[in-house]
Amino acid sequence: MDNLPPQSLSMTNSVSFVAPLHVSSQSSSAIDWTAYMERLVIELSKPDLRENAIRVLSKRKELFHELAPLLWNSVGTIAVLLQ
């Protein structure tokens, strides 16, 4: 590294994978978790993805306390679950 010019040590990539300072890691992970569960609820409406979505949702129900209202308020989900 002694032979490298100083500019090569600086980061030239402008893309950051770090969350903004105003967003805590807890809220960021909560947003990711909510989006993941919402995607699984959407997958319930697709017959080829339904079985896996039900399995994952049933395993995660204790960790995601908003699952019941999410299922109840999503259009057509209760009808799918009753089939």
C-alpha positions in Angstrom: 0.0 0.0 0.0 3.0 2.3 0.3 3.4 2.4 -3.5 -0.2 3.5 -4.1 -1.0 7.1 -4.9 -3.1 8.9 -2.3 -6.1 9.4 -4.5 -6.5 5.6 -5.0 -7.1 5.2 -1.2 -10.1 7.5 -1.2 -13.6 6.2 -2.0 -14.7 7.2 -5.5 -18.0 5.4 -5.4 -20.8 7.8 -4.6 -23.3 5.0 -3.7 -23.7 4.5 0.0 -25.1 1.4 1.6 -25.3 3.0 5.0 -28.7 4.2 6.4 -29.1 8.0 6.7 -28.3 9.4 10.2 -31.9 10.3 10.9 -33.0 6.7 10.5 -32.1 4.4 13.3 -31.2 0.8 12.5 -34.1 -0.4 14.5 -36.7 1.6 12.5 -35.0 0.6 9.2 -35.2 -3.1 10.1 -38.8 -2.7 11.2 -39.6 -1.2 7.8 -37.8 -4.0 6.1 -39.7 -6.6 8.3 -43.0 -4.9 7.5 -42.3 -4.9 3.8 -41.3 -8.6 3.9 -44.5 -9.5 5.7 -46.6 -7.4 3.3 -45.0 -9.2 0.4 -45.9 -12.6 1.9 -49.5 -11.4 2.3 -49.6 -10.5 -1.4 -48.1 -13.9 -2.2 -51.2 -15.5 -0.5 -53.2 -14.5 -3.6 -51.0 -16.4 -5.9 -51.8 -20.1 -5.9 -48.2 -21.2 -6.7 -46.7 -19.1 -3.9 -49.5 -19.6 -1.3 -48.2 -22.7 0.5 -44.8 -21.2 1.2 -46.3 -17.8 2.2 -48.6 -19.5 4.7 -45.7 -21.6 6.1 -43.4 -18.5 6.6 -46.2 -16.4 8.0 -47.2 -19.0 10.5 -43.5 -19.3 11.7 -43.2 -15.5 12.0 -46.5 -14.7 13.6 -45.0 -14.3 17.1 -42.4 -11.9 15.9 -44.7 -9.6 13.9 -47.5 -8.4 16.1 -49.3 -6.5 13.3 -49.9 -9.6 11.3 -53.5 -10.1 12.3 -54.6 -6.5 11.3 -52.5 -6.8 8.1 -54.3 -10.0 7.1 -57.7 -8.7 8.0 -57.4 -5.4 6.2 -55.8 -6.8 3.0 -58.3 -7.3 0.2 -59.3 -10.9 -0.4 -56.9 -12.5 2.0 -59.5 -13.9 4.4 -61.3 -15.4 1.5 -58.1 -17.1 0.3 -57.4 -18.4 3.8 -60.9 -19.8 4.1 -60.6 -21.8 0.8 
